[in-house]
């Protein structure tokens, strides 16, 4: 059960998106300034280059591959299943073909109850050979699906986006900071893989991670353009909302959110919404004090009239009627939405990879 605050242009609504939800409750409207680019440093040539080179057509091929994996393994790619193991091998293969040295560190996932022994599972990690290894810019997506479906939008779309960005960036780009890609297991059971990953790092290695950008659902068929990172306006703070780091992120998170929103705007998106974090794979990074941002396009909650006017689509209909269902297949993918997010994520990642600014 996860509640999110969504900001539509200058209006504020209580909404729910991503990997878990409750019914939307109407809230009063209030004035809220749209994301500003003032905090962002000027973009270097890599931002425009990478954002222009990534292709939703190539990302779609990764989604088709994940669909075939699910079809061959009982219809899903859930953690702890052969479908997930095959997904790990596919991601590793793509990364290695792109020149990366991909590793699959293990973590322990508990059984169905406290008496069951823990089960070793795998994440996939790869990073550039270039850039300052003491300053790591990290982007991640969960690789597992639910048991009820193949998980192509949730979260094959995030996985495919990362694979396409990594392939076009390459393992030896001209960057200021090391870029690390993470594909986490067992998110659907409570961000188990991302927790296990951070727990497996030394305190010094955790400090080297300067930011984490989470990508969870970026191709919902009736989706929206949601960005996470930073506090809501003063009206909400007077109500006591938005002051919790678990929902707004540590210091520096607002900068990540603004940069990603700016990059979405550059692709032609009108009024991307700033929403709160609700406990996905960014959670352990927040607990570690690492600045975080997020991108996602909505789940089973309904698109508002204002959102439909800004982004097209059907008001009063779910962002993704196939959320956590067997119909979350390749034909459920909104390629236009995927294209906007893919270019924006590439631009945001390149921005921080070439930036000398300190977020913490």
Buried (B, 14 or more C-beta within 10 A) or exposed (E): EBBBBBBBBEBBBBBBBBBBBEEBEEBEEBEBEBBEBEBBBEBBEBBBBBBEBBBBEBBBBBBBBBBBBBEEBEBBBBBBBBBBBBBBBBBBEBBEEBBBEBEBBBBEBBEEEEEEEEBEBBBBBBBBEBBBBEBBBBBBBBBBBBBBBBBBBBBBBBBBBBBBBBBBBBBEBEBBBBBBBBBBBBBBBBBBBBBBBBEEBEEEEBBBBBBBBBBBBBBBBBBBBBBBBBBBBEBBEEEEBBEEBBBBBBEBBBBBBBBBBBBBBBBEBEBBBBBBBBBBBBBBBBEBBBBBBBBBBBBBBBBBEBBBBBBEBEEEEBBBBBBBBEBBBBEBBBBEBBBBBBBBBBBBBBBBBBBEEEBE
